[in-house]
Amino acid sequence: MVIGAGPMGLCTVRRLAEKGINVLGLEAHSDVGGLWDIDSPTSTMYDSAHLISSKRMTEFDDFPMSDDVATYPRHDQLKHYFQSYATHFDLYRHYQFNCWVESVEPHNGQWRISYRKNDQQHQIIAAGVLLANGTLHHPNVIDFQGNFNGEQMHSAQYKSAEIFADKRVLIVGCGNSGCDIAVDAVHRAKHVDMVVRRGYYFLPKFVAGIPTDTLGGKIRLPNWLKQRVDGTLVRLISGKPSHFGLPDPDYKMYESHPVVNSLFLHHIGHGDITVRPNIERLTDNGACFSDGSQAEYDLILQATGYKLHYPFIDKQHLNWVGDAPQLYLNVFNPLHPNLYVMGMVEAAGLGWQGRDEQAKLVANVIHLQLHQQQAADAFFDKVKAQASQRIDGGMQYLPLERMAYYVHKADYLAALSSEMQQLGQGA
């Protein structure tokens, strides 16, 4: 049983089916696409949303996007891409749609899945469950001191810049969504302020007409050296954030996700966005800030990211430790060898192909469980022994909730490849 029909769910169903494994997918929406289908009730997409990585660095290798698709595609182009992917690989026949999973519980060594479809309750007993319901659905909402009588919302609820018309707007958070939404807001709002609590590395989407994420990479540098080289290049291209009134990062490049946006610093430099420090407390009409200043607003929008959320299963079954499940390769569960968390992995430049490599490995492991149990048991002995090991490539990732499942791309892909080779030798 695969839960979810976004890019991770789709490639998971594909790879299981290719191995001859009987697979059923459940999806809450009426079609595939997951997050990228703005019409899905679980989507947190907004009208102006585009990929922050270029299409060639993000697409599935064996299903490239057509040349007429933009370098940084908009959400509707990606929705069409995933529908085409599902059609091409004949994945629709494996899915049931409009199915809201409500509980996943152990049942005699298997799993009982309860879900609702067309206001009717259903249950399925499955030999294994693969959770591919995504990581960007459950908003991380900050509970500030004080009370604000104006409008408040999270970026998960944001759809269109129309809501900013002639309003005094405060955006809290300077990640990629926050910067995108701030750029939307400057064209409609009376004025836009942004709370920036820490430093970021800012990258434009193009350098000399070439997508930024396609530069370099011909020779793999040691991780520490790449951090130093790329950090220097970013400062040469974009300048120090403090030149724009923003805090400079007090960490090295890649220890947190960079902001990829060609227009945000432009608008900061033109005075269209005013930078504010952390909120001390909310007031009836606005906010007081940690530097003693205060301002009045009509709308406060939190772009404060998302929390991992698997609401239909008890956290204890996921070996949850701290901010995230503790799993071997971010996938394999030391407590349950038939419960997999798919797509709970973030890395700069990993793309959907990296997630497809994950799906290939999982399909091979399940195939091993069905046909060579002794070899599968040996693999899960490794899972139990190494579940706490993080593939960070020596990076000192910031101790943030959103970074709890971050990995280093090259090292993670190498680890997946190594496991595939070992499974092949053991087959």
Phi, psi and omega in degrees: 000125176249129179256113178118143180232033168277191182303321180290315179298319182296312182289333176293312178300318180301310185290326175294315181298321179297333178273004180076019181271128179294120187225139174235134176250140175246132181227134183290330182270179182270000181205175179277169177126334177057230182307325188280355173263102186299340180277350180289139179294344179260000183281140174251024181285157176229164191306320186268006187290133174230165171301144173264352171248155183286157187298322182289337178268357186242328188293166170288133185301321184266012175213071183291152174287150182292158183297335182277358174279139183301155179301319175243088190295151174278164186303324182289329175293324180286324174303314179296322179300315182287327175296319178294321178299313181296322179291314183299319183262013174056051184265339182302326183293344180269354188251148163246133185254169183058037181246112180265109179288129183250331178204146173231116187228145176298144181209098176052046180083355176244200182225135175262118179253122176253132180215161182246131177221125181052045178063017175243143180272141179223155175225145176225140171260122183240144178291331179206157180230135177239113184273114180228041185271006172091165184242002186236051181240326188261109187293141173269097185262128179270132179264094181283154172293151179087178182229138179243127184273352179278197182275135175233144178203165173255155180300338176299334181266350185286133178235317189218147180292352179301331183293344183270353190308118174059030180247154171272117193243136171241122176254129182255114179115136187237031173282192184296317178294317180301317180291319176302313184290324176298319177296321174300316189291327186298337182275350184234329189281161173291314167201159186232124171249153178224128174278120179240109189268343179208173183278152178226156167266128183250128179239138171285163180281336179229143170233120183055036177080003182249136177306130187302323185283358176263355181283146178071195176089354179294320177240128180281118177275155170305145187305318182295325181286321178297321175304313183292314181296310183292325176298320178294317179297320179299318179295325178291322183282312188255344184083171177285136178306328180296338175294340181254010181082014179259153175292142174282146178294139178257029179218170183275161177307138177077000176279353167212163183289129178287161174268126180249103186198124182275348189248341186298308180296327175304312182287327173299313182295337179265004178078012180284338180232130178258128181277134179237149174282189185298151178285127175279313176194157174274152174239173180305323188248002183176231185207150170253140186249166187293345177269006179092352179279165175211160181206160180256145182220158172260332184218130172244121181244122178270116172253064191254019173081195189226157176252144170303136187210113174236077193291345186265001182223142179294135183303330183299329180288342182264006183054048184287125178228119180069242186264357185201160171299143178259104189228147176291127184057026181064015186229309195270131191264121180290345181267327184224109181287357178242027176228117186239140174254111185262135174081005176277065184207132175229141176198145177300117175084011183292321177063185180281335178295322176299323178287328175293323176297323176299314181297321178299316180296315180298318178299321178293320179294316179295321176300321178296319179298325182281332189237339181219074189299325181297316178294323178295320178298321178296321178297317183284344168296320177293320178303313181295323183283332190239013183299331183276353182281132182254134182268079185255359178061022181084002179287142176264074183299145180299143181282062180251152181301319182290343180264001187295337181241022177282142177229169174269124189307302187298318180291323180293315179296323177296322179293318177298316180296319179298318179295320178300316180295318181293322177295322179296321179290331183275348184285000000 
